Amino acid sequence: MNPPPSMATGATIDMPIMHDSDRYDFVRDIGSGNFGVARLMRDKHTKELVAVKYIERGDKIMHLLLYI
């Protein structure tokens, strides 16, 4: 089975890069897995708690895409 064309061509979503310190304060790590880590963060303006998942780039992801 071939990956969808958007994956095969390396298409990207045109979104601005945002750094954590721009909007969120780190509270604590809440979990991790094979492809990344989840962190509890607090919005600097609303003080709302949110979970942010960081997904690693590189060999692990490329291997998965090729496998699919």
C-alpha positions in Angstrom: 0.0 0.0 0.0 1.4 3.4 -1.0 1.2 6.5 1.3 -1.2 9.2 0.3 0.3 11.7 -2.2 0.7 14.4 0.4 3.0 12.2 2.5 4.9 10.8 -0.5 5.8 14.3 -1.8 6.7 15.7 1.6 3.9 18.4 1.5 3.8 20.8 4.4 1.2 22.9 6.1 2.0 26.5 5.9 1.9 27.5 9.6 4.0 30.1 11.4 6.6 28.6 13.7 5.8 29.3 17.3 8.2 28.7 20.2 6.9 27.6 23.5 8.2 30.6 25.4 6.1 32.9 23.1 2.8 31.7 24.4 3.2 29.0 27.1 5.1 28.4 30.3 6.3 24.8 30.9 4.6 23.1 33.9 5.8 19.5 33.7 6.3 16.5 31.4 3.2 14.3 31.4 4.1 11.4 29.2 6.4 10.1 26.5 6.3 7.5 23.7 8.2 6.2 20.7 7.8 9.4 18.7 7.8 12.2 21.2 6.8 13.7 24.6 3.7 15.3 26.0 4.1 18.4 28.2 1.7 20.2 30.4 1.9 23.9 29.6 0.1 27.1 30.9 -1.1 29.8 28.5 0.6 33.0 29.5 -2.5 35.1 28.7 -5.5 33.0 29.8 -3.6 30.9 32.4 -5.4 27.9 30.9 -3.6 24.5 31.2 -3.0 22.7 27.9 -1.2 19.6 26.8 1.3 20.0 24.0 2.7 17.0 22.2 6.1 17.2 20.7 6.8 14.8 17.8 10.3 14.0 16.9 11.4 14.4 13.3 13.9 12.4 11.4 14.7 8.7 11.0 11.8 7.3 13.1 9.2 9.2 11.2 10.7 8.5 7.7 10.9 4.8 8.6 7.2 4.8 9.6 6.2 6.6 6.4 8.1 4.2 4.2 6.6 1.2 6.1 3.1 2.4 5.6 
